[in-house]
Structure formats: structure tokens, C-alpha cells
Amino acid sequence: MSIGYKYNERLNIMYSINVSGYIPEQKAKEFKQQMKQLIGQHSPELVNLSVMQDMINEDLFQVKVQFKDKESMLSFMNSEEYAIISGSFQTLGLLREINVIEYSDLED
């Protein structure tokens, strides 16, 4: 599941929050439904929101949220959407880790 928008500038400095954790098989359907609902109502400051499930360890999920600026990311970290993501892991399974990443991509 993913939505995405290309952020066009010569040098892209982007920010990302990666939240990962374990959701047991019997709770995976509920987790996926919550994430699909979140994708349908995402904030406009998001550049991309992806939910991934590991192919080998099917209990392992990762939610990756990308932003075009730091302010949008910090605002998101105080939002209901972020609380739903982290809360879903904590309620339905086990929150593994949360990583905040800053990176740049030079376009040709």
C-alpha cells in the first residue's frame, strides 16, 4: 500500500519517519485496515506514506512516512495520524523501533 507524489526541485532534502513492529497473524487484518484508512485520509504535507509487510517474517511491518520539510515532519509527530500508527503497533502487537531520517537526493 502506498501513495506518493514527486517532489520536484534540483536538490531534494527530505525527512522520513520509519515505524516498525510485530503484528501477530491474528491481528494483521485489523492492522492493515487501520493503515488503509490512514492512507485514505493522509495529511497534505506528506510526500509519501507506505505500509510494508516482510515477505519472510510476515509478522514484521514497517510504516514509512516521508515529508518535504522538517516542519511538516515535526507537526506530523504531534498529530492524530502518528498516534494511530504508533498506537496500532503498541495495541495490536509490539512496537519495535521508530527512526527519523534526513536525506538528500540530487536529481539529474
C-alpha positions, 0 to 999 in steps of 0.5 A, a space after each residue: 500500500 502506498 501513495 506518493 507524489 514527486 517532489 520536484 526541485 534540483 536538490 531534494 532534502 527530505 525527512 522520513 519517519 520509519 515505524 516498525 513492529 510485530 503484528 501477530 497473524 491474528 491481528 494483521 487484518 485489523 492492522 492493515 485496515 487501520 493503515 488503509 484508512 490512514 492512507 485514505 485520509 493522509 495529511 497534505 504535507 506528506 510526500 509519501 506514506 507506505 505500509 510494508 509487510 516482510 515477505 519472510 517474517 510476515 509478522 514484521 511491518 514497517 510504516 514509512 512516512 516521508 515529508 518535504 520539510 522538517 516542519 511538516 515532519 515535526 507537526 506530523 509527530 504531534 498529530 492524530 495520524 502518528 498516534 494511530 500508527 504508533 498506537 496500532 503497533 503498541 495495541 495490536 502487537 509490539 512496537 519495535 523501533 521508530 527512526 527519523 531520517 534526513 536525506 538528500 537526493 540530487 536529481 539529474 
